[in-house]
């Protein structure tokens, strides 16, 4: 899938378990504050455990997409959207975007692609855990899902869309 944002083409493709370089590129393009808002920790570098987690993709229960732009004859990762099954027809959504591509539609495009894949896989309840100060993520969820419910969940907020009744069905 290709979209045009800001005068440069942005390609969105399925992320592969071998896409370690895409994670490194994106992580390097995120400020400590951006990393904290996305990962709930201001790590200076990505841990081996987090890398394995992000690359643990199976095409149904754990799916991710990478947004890329042309860069010096190659492609540079500028965003990643991901969903992971959390049980009972429910999936957790997450999006991360490089600092210099905030507010240019990359997060929205990734969210739409990720939600579409999750819905196609049978997930009816979609949720995201965000920090209260992450107004950009809250705004993105509200833009994509006007009926999102928001509740306090420990130190963060849980944003939920869709039924929470396990009898509804969907992927497990």
C-alpha atoms as an extended CHARMM CRD file, in Angstrom:
* protein
*
       172  EXT
         1         1  UNK       CA              0.0000000000        0.0000000000        0.0000000000  PROA      1               0.0000000000
         2         2  UNK       CA              1.3570000000        3.4160000000       -0.9270000000  PROA      2               0.0000000000
         3         3  UNK       CA              0.0780000000        6.7590000000        0.2860000000  PROA      3               0.0000000000
         4         4  UNK       CA              1.3490000000       10.2340000000       -0.4390000000  PROA      4               0.0000000000
         5         5  UNK       CA              2.1110000000       12.3630000000        2.5570000000  PROA      5               0.0000000000
         6         6  UNK       CA              3.8330000000       15.7120000000        2.4240000000  PROA      6               0.0000000000
         7         7  UNK       CA              5.2500000000       15.5170000000       -1.1140000000  PROA      7               0.0000000000
         8         8  UNK       CA              7.0050000000       12.1840000000       -0.5580000000  PROA      8               0.0000000000
         9         9  UNK       CA              5.5770000000        8.7380000000       -1.1020000000  PROA      9               0.0000000000
        10        10  UNK       CA              5.0900000000        6.6220000000        1.9960000000  PROA      10              0.0000000000
        11        11  UNK       CA              4.8320000000        2.8740000000        1.5340000000  PROA      11              0.0000000000
        12        12  UNK       CA              3.0990000000        0.7300000000        4.1230000000  PROA      12              0.0000000000
        13        13  UNK       CA              3.8880000000       -2.9500000000        3.9970000000  PROA      13              0.0000000000
        14        14  UNK       CA              3.5530000000       -5.9520000000        6.2820000000  PROA      14              0.0000000000
        15        15  UNK       CA              6.4160000000       -6.1640000000        8.7320000000  PROA      15              0.0000000000
        16        16  UNK       CA              8.4370000000       -9.3730000000        8.6610000000  PROA      16              0.0000000000
        17        17  UNK       CA             10.0970000000      -11.2270000000       11.5410000000  PROA      17              0.0000000000
        18        18  UNK       CA             13.3980000000      -10.3390000000        9.8120000000  PROA      18              0.0000000000
        19        19  UNK       CA             12.7420000000       -6.5450000000        9.9150000000  PROA      19              0.0000000000
        20        20  UNK       CA             15.1480000000       -5.7840000000       12.7530000000  PROA      20              0.0000000000
        21        21  UNK       CA             16.6490000000       -2.8760000000       10.7730000000  PROA      21              0.0000000000
        22        22  UNK       CA             13.2280000000       -1.1910000000       10.5420000000  PROA      22              0.0000000000
        23        23  UNK       CA             12.9250000000       -1.2790000000       14.3330000000  PROA      23              0.0000000000
        24        24  UNK       CA             16.4140000000        0.1930000000       14.7250000000  PROA      24              0.0000000000
        25        25  UNK       CA             15.6920000000        2.9800000000       12.2210000000  PROA      25              0.0000000000
        26        26  UNK       CA             12.4460000000        3.9450000000       13.8830000000  PROA      26              0.0000000000
        27        27  UNK       CA             13.8150000000        3.7500000000       17.4210000000  PROA      27              0.0000000000
        28        28  UNK       CA             16.7550000000        5.9890000000       16.4250000000  PROA      28              0.0000000000
        29        29  UNK       CA             14.3250000000        8.5290000000       14.9300000000  PROA      29              0.0000000000
        30        30  UNK       CA             12.2950000000        8.7660000000       18.1490000000  PROA      30              0.0000000000
        31        31  UNK       CA             13.1740000000       11.2410000000       20.8900000000  PROA      31              0.0000000000
        32        32  UNK       CA             13.4150000000        9.9790000000       24.4890000000  PROA      32              0.0000000000
        33        33  UNK       CA             10.0180000000       11.5980000000       25.1660000000  PROA      33              0.0000000000
        34        34  UNK       CA              8.4580000000        9.8840000000       22.1290000000  PROA      34              0.0000000000
        35        35  UNK       CA              9.9250000000        6.5170000000       23.1930000000  PROA      35              0.0000000000
        36        36  UNK       CA              8.5790000000        7.0220000000       26.7060000000  PROA      36              0.0000000000
        37        37  UNK       CA              5.0810000000        7.8180000000       25.4170000000  PROA      37              0.0000000000
        38        38  UNK       CA              5.0700000000        4.7380000000       23.1430000000  PROA      38              0.0000000000
        39        39  UNK       CA              6.9240000000        2.1400000000       25.2270000000  PROA      39              0.0000000000
        40        40  UNK       CA              6.2050000000        3.6060000000       28.6960000000  PROA      40              0.0000000000
        41        41  UNK       CA              9.9660000000        3.6570000000       29.3100000000  PROA      41              0.0000000000
        42        42  UNK       CA             12.6420000000        6.1080000000       28.1350000000  PROA      42              0.0000000000
        43        43  UNK       CA             15.1770000000        3.5020000000       27.0750000000  PROA      43              0.0000000000
        44        44  UNK       CA             18.2390000000        4.8320000000       25.2540000000  PROA      44              0.0000000000
        45        45  UNK       CA             18.3410000000        1.6930000000       23.1060000000  PROA      45              0.0000000000
        46        46  UNK       CA             15.9960000000       -1.1420000000       22.3720000000  PROA      46              0.0000000000
        47        47  UNK       CA             16.5270000000       -4.2430000000       24.4790000000  PROA      47              0.0000000000
        48        48  UNK       CA             16.9560000000       -7.7070000000       22.9910000000  PROA      48              0.0000000000
        49        49  UNK       CA             13.7540000000       -8.7670000000       24.7770000000  PROA      49              0.0000000000
        50        50  UNK       CA             11.7430000000       -5.8900000000       23.2740000000  PROA      50              0.0000000000
        51        51  UNK       CA             13.2250000000       -6.5680000000       19.8140000000  PROA      51              0.0000000000
        52        52  UNK       CA             12.1710000000      -10.2450000000       20.0150000000  PROA      52              0.0000000000
        53        53  UNK       CA              8.7060000000       -9.1890000000       21.1690000000  PROA      53              0.0000000000
        54        54  UNK       CA              8.2480000000       -6.7080000000       18.3270000000  PROA      54              0.0000000000
        55        55  UNK       CA              9.4950000000       -9.2000000000       15.7250000000  PROA      55              0.0000000000
        56        56  UNK       CA              7.3910000000      -12.0910000000       17.0600000000  PROA      56              0.0000000000
        57        57  UNK       CA              4.8560000000      -11.9500000000       14.2380000000  PROA      57              0.0000000000
        58        58  UNK       CA              2.6710000000      -14.8160000000       13.0550000000  PROA      58              0.0000000000
        59        59  UNK       CA              0.3610000000      -13.1500000000       10.5240000000  PROA      59              0.0000000000
        60        60  UNK       CA             -2.8270000000      -13.6730000000       12.5550000000  PROA      60              0.0000000000
        61        61  UNK       CA             -2.4300000000      -13.1310000000       16.3020000000  PROA      61              0.0000000000
        62        62  UNK       CA              0.5420000000      -10.7530000000       16.0860000000  PROA      62              0.0000000000
        63        63  UNK       CA              0.6950000000       -8.5520000000       12.9910000000  PROA      63              0.0000000000
        64        64  UNK       CA              2.6270000000       -5.3720000000       12.2390000000  PROA      64              0.0000000000
        65        65  UNK       CA              3.0450000000       -2.9230000000        9.3910000000  PROA      65              0.0000000000
        66        66  UNK       CA              5.9780000000       -0.6660000000        8.6500000000  PROA      66              0.0000000000
        67        67  UNK       CA              5.7220000000        2.7500000000        6.9800000000  PROA      67              0.0000000000
        68        68  UNK       CA              8.7510000000        3.6450000000        4.8720000000  PROA      68              0.0000000000
        69        69  UNK       CA             10.0130000000        6.5200000000        2.7470000000  PROA      69              0.0000000000
        70        70  UNK       CA             12.7130000000        6.5270000000        0.0780000000  PROA      70              0.0000000000
        71        71  UNK       CA             16.0950000000        7.4210000000        1.5490000000  PROA      71              0.0000000000
        72        72  UNK       CA             19.3470000000        7.4810000000       -0.4190000000  PROA      72              0.0000000000
        73        73  UNK       CA             18.4770000000        4.6540000000       -2.7880000000  PROA      73              0.0000000000
        74        74  UNK       CA             16.8910000000        2.5190000000       -0.0560000000  PROA      74              0.0000000000
        75        75  UNK       CA             13.9280000000        2.7510000000        2.2500000000  PROA      75              0.0000000000
        76        76  UNK       CA             13.8210000000        4.1870000000        5.7650000000  PROA      76              0.0000000000
        77        77  UNK       CA             11.2890000000        3.0820000000        8.3710000000  PROA      77              0.0000000000
        78        78  UNK       CA              9.3150000000        6.0230000000        9.7850000000  PROA      78              0.0000000000
        79        79  UNK       CA              6.5370000000        4.2140000000       11.6060000000  PROA      79              0.0000000000
        80        80  UNK       CA              5.2290000000        0.8890000000       12.8050000000  PROA      80              0.0000000000
        81        81  UNK       CA              1.6390000000       -0.1230000000       13.5330000000  PROA      81              0.0000000000
        82        82  UNK       CA              0.9490000000       -3.3700000000       15.3390000000  PROA      82              0.0000000000
        83        83  UNK       CA             -1.7940000000       -5.4590000000       16.8570000000  PROA      83              0.0000000000
        84        84  UNK       CA             -1.4560000000       -8.4230000000       19.1810000000  PROA      84              0.0000000000
        85        85  UNK       CA             -4.1530000000      -10.7660000000       20.4120000000  PROA      85              0.0000000000
        86        86  UNK       CA             -4.9460000000      -10.4150000000       24.0880000000  PROA      86              0.0000000000
        87        87  UNK       CA             -7.6670000000      -13.0720000000       24.1200000000  PROA      87              0.0000000000
        88        88  UNK       CA            -11.4010000000      -13.4650000000       23.6680000000  PROA      88              0.0000000000
        89        89  UNK       CA            -11.6620000000      -11.7280000000       20.2900000000  PROA      89              0.0000000000
        90        90  UNK       CA             -9.6330000000       -8.7910000000       21.5800000000  PROA      90              0.0000000000
        91        91  UNK       CA             -6.4570000000       -7.2320000000       20.2010000000  PROA      91              0.0000000000
        92        92  UNK       CA             -4.1400000000       -4.5470000000       21.5400000000  PROA      92              0.0000000000
        93        93  UNK       CA             -3.1980000000       -1.7820000000       19.0720000000  PROA      93              0.0000000000
        94        94  UNK       CA              0.0220000000        0.2220000000       19.0570000000  PROA      94              0.0000000000
        95        95  UNK       CA              1.5270000000        2.7880000000       16.6890000000  PROA      95              0.0000000000
        96        96  UNK       CA              4.9290000000        4.4800000000       16.7810000000  PROA      96              0.0000000000
        97        97  UNK       CA              6.0420000000        7.2470000000       14.4040000000  PROA      97              0.0000000000
        98        98  UNK       CA              9.4060000000        8.9540000000       13.9350000000  PROA      98              0.0000000000
        99        99  UNK       CA              9.5010000000       12.4560000000       15.4160000000  PROA      99              0.0000000000
       100       100  UNK       CA              9.9230000000       14.2510000000       12.0830000000  PROA      100             0.0000000000
       101       101  UNK       CA              6.7860000000       12.5760000000       10.6910000000  PROA      101             0.0000000000
       102       102  UNK       CA              4.4040000000       13.4370000000       13.5250000000  PROA      102             0.0000000000
       103       103  UNK       CA              1.2390000000       15.2440000000       12.4560000000  PROA      103             0.0000000000
       104       104  UNK       CA              1.6420000000       14.2720000000        8.7870000000  PROA      104             0.0000000000
       105       105  UNK       CA             -0.8470000000       11.4060000000        8.6110000000  PROA      105             0.0000000000
       106       106  UNK       CA              1.5990000000        8.5260000000        9.0940000000  PROA      106             0.0000000000
       107       107  UNK       CA              0.0520000000        7.4420000000       12.4020000000  PROA      107             0.0000000000
       108       108  UNK       CA             -3.4590000000        7.6290000000       10.9490000000  PROA      108             0.0000000000
       109       109  UNK       CA             -2.4800000000        5.5940000000        7.8810000000  PROA      109             0.0000000000
       110       110  UNK       CA             -0.7780000000        2.9700000000       10.0570000000  PROA      110             0.0000000000
       111       111  UNK       CA             -3.7130000000        2.8310000000       12.4620000000  PROA      111             0.0000000000
       112       112  UNK       CA             -6.2090000000        2.3850000000        9.6280000000  PROA      112             0.0000000000
       113       113  UNK       CA             -4.1410000000       -0.3980000000        8.0430000000  PROA      113             0.0000000000
       114       114  UNK       CA             -3.6270000000       -2.1400000000       11.4010000000  PROA      114             0.0000000000
       115       115  UNK       CA             -7.2950000000       -1.8940000000       12.3670000000  PROA      115             0.0000000000
       116       116  UNK       CA             -8.3570000000       -3.2170000000        8.9630000000  PROA      116             0.0000000000
       117       117  UNK       CA             -6.0840000000       -6.2610000000        9.3690000000  PROA      117             0.0000000000
       118       118  UNK       CA             -7.2820000000       -6.8820000000       12.9260000000  PROA      118             0.0000000000
       119       119  UNK       CA            -10.9270000000       -6.6940000000       11.8680000000  PROA      119             0.0000000000
       120       120  UNK       CA            -10.2580000000       -9.0330000000        8.9130000000  PROA      120             0.0000000000
       121       121  UNK       CA             -8.6580000000      -11.5110000000       11.3330000000  PROA      121             0.0000000000
       122       122  UNK       CA            -11.8410000000      -11.5010000000       13.4250000000  PROA      122             0.0000000000
       123       123  UNK       CA            -10.9030000000       -9.1760000000       16.2760000000  PROA      123             0.0000000000
       124       124  UNK       CA            -13.9520000000       -7.1740000000       17.3150000000  PROA      124             0.0000000000
       125       125  UNK       CA            -12.6640000000       -5.4870000000       20.4540000000  PROA      125             0.0000000000
       126       126  UNK       CA             -9.6420000000       -3.2770000000       19.9190000000  PROA      126             0.0000000000
       127       127  UNK       CA             -7.8130000000       -1.5480000000       22.7200000000  PROA      127             0.0000000000
       128       128  UNK       CA             -4.7380000000        0.5120000000       23.4210000000  PROA      128             0.0000000000
       129       129  UNK       CA             -2.9370000000        1.3480000000       26.6230000000  PROA      129             0.0000000000
       130       130  UNK       CA             -1.6350000000        4.9090000000       26.6610000000  PROA      130             0.0000000000
       131       131  UNK       CA             -0.1840000000        7.3090000000       29.1490000000  PROA      131             0.0000000000
       132       132  UNK       CA             -2.5520000000       10.1470000000       30.1270000000  PROA      132             0.0000000000
       133       133  UNK       CA             -0.1250000000       12.7520000000       28.7580000000  PROA      133             0.0000000000
       134       134  UNK       CA             -0.0100000000       11.0880000000       25.3130000000  PROA      134             0.0000000000
       135       135  UNK       CA             -2.6300000000       13.3920000000       23.8450000000  PROA      135             0.0000000000
       136       136  UNK       CA             -1.5450000000       12.5560000000       20.2800000000  PROA      136             0.0000000000
       137       137  UNK       CA             -2.3610000000        8.8470000000       20.7280000000  PROA      137             0.0000000000
       138       138  UNK       CA             -5.6490000000        9.6660000000       22.4430000000  PROA      138             0.0000000000
       139       139  UNK       CA             -6.5290000000       12.0610000000       19.6150000000  PROA      139             0.0000000000
       140       140  UNK       CA             -5.6230000000        9.4580000000       16.9970000000  PROA      140             0.0000000000
       141       141  UNK       CA             -7.8630000000        6.8560000000       18.6210000000  PROA      141             0.0000000000
       142       142  UNK       CA            -10.7120000000        9.3760000000       18.8960000000  PROA      142             0.0000000000
       143       143  UNK       CA            -10.2970000000       10.3200000000       15.2280000000  PROA      143             0.0000000000
       144       144  UNK       CA            -10.3570000000        6.7130000000       14.0330000000  PROA      144             0.0000000000
       145       145  UNK       CA            -12.9660000000        5.5830000000       16.5880000000  PROA      145             0.0000000000
       146       146  UNK       CA            -15.3320000000        8.3950000000       17.6220000000  PROA      146             0.0000000000
       147       147  UNK       CA            -17.0740000000        5.9900000000       20.0640000000  PROA      147             0.0000000000
       148       148  UNK       CA            -13.8810000000        4.9920000000       21.9130000000  PROA      148             0.0000000000
       149       149  UNK       CA            -14.2720000000        4.5180000000       25.6570000000  PROA      149             0.0000000000
       150       150  UNK       CA            -11.4820000000        5.6980000000       27.9200000000  PROA      150             0.0000000000
       151       151  UNK       CA            -10.9190000000        4.5210000000       31.4780000000  PROA      151             0.0000000000
       152       152  UNK       CA             -8.1000000000        4.7700000000       33.9690000000  PROA      152             0.0000000000
       153       153  UNK       CA             -6.1030000000        1.5270000000       34.1780000000  PROA      153             0.0000000000
       154       154  UNK       CA             -3.3150000000        1.6680000000       36.7670000000  PROA      154             0.0000000000
       155       155  UNK       CA             -0.8990000000        4.4110000000       35.7850000000  PROA      155             0.0000000000
       156       156  UNK       CA             -2.3060000000        4.7440000000       32.2720000000  PROA      156             0.0000000000
       157       157  UNK       CA             -5.4910000000        4.8650000000       30.2770000000  PROA      157             0.0000000000
       158       158  UNK       CA             -7.2070000000        1.9810000000       28.5020000000  PROA      158             0.0000000000
       159       159  UNK       CA             -8.8940000000        2.9990000000       25.2530000000  PROA      159             0.0000000000
       160       160  UNK       CA            -11.4060000000        0.4190000000       24.0280000000  PROA      160             0.0000000000
       161       161  UNK       CA            -13.5720000000        0.0850000000       20.9390000000  PROA      161             0.0000000000
       162       162  UNK       CA            -16.1130000000       -2.6610000000       20.3930000000  PROA      162             0.0000000000
       163       163  UNK       CA            -17.8450000000       -5.2080000000       22.5510000000  PROA      163             0.0000000000
       164       164  UNK       CA            -16.0420000000       -6.5940000000       25.5800000000  PROA      164             0.0000000000
       165       165  UNK       CA            -18.3530000000       -9.6120000000       25.9080000000  PROA      165             0.0000000000
       166       166  UNK       CA            -16.4100000000      -12.8250000000       25.2160000000  PROA      166             0.0000000000
       167       167  UNK       CA            -19.5310000000      -14.4520000000       23.7350000000  PROA      167             0.0000000000
       168       168  UNK       CA            -19.3800000000      -12.1020000000       20.7270000000  PROA      168             0.0000000000
       169       169  UNK       CA            -16.8530000000      -14.2980000000       18.9230000000  PROA      169             0.0000000000
       170       170  UNK       CA            -13.8740000000      -13.4140000000       16.8130000000  PROA      170             0.0000000000
       171       171  UNK       CA            -10.2870000000      -14.5990000000       16.8370000000  PROA      171             0.0000000000
       172       172  UNK       CA             -8.7740000000      -15.9480000000       20.0210000000  PROA      172             0.0000000000
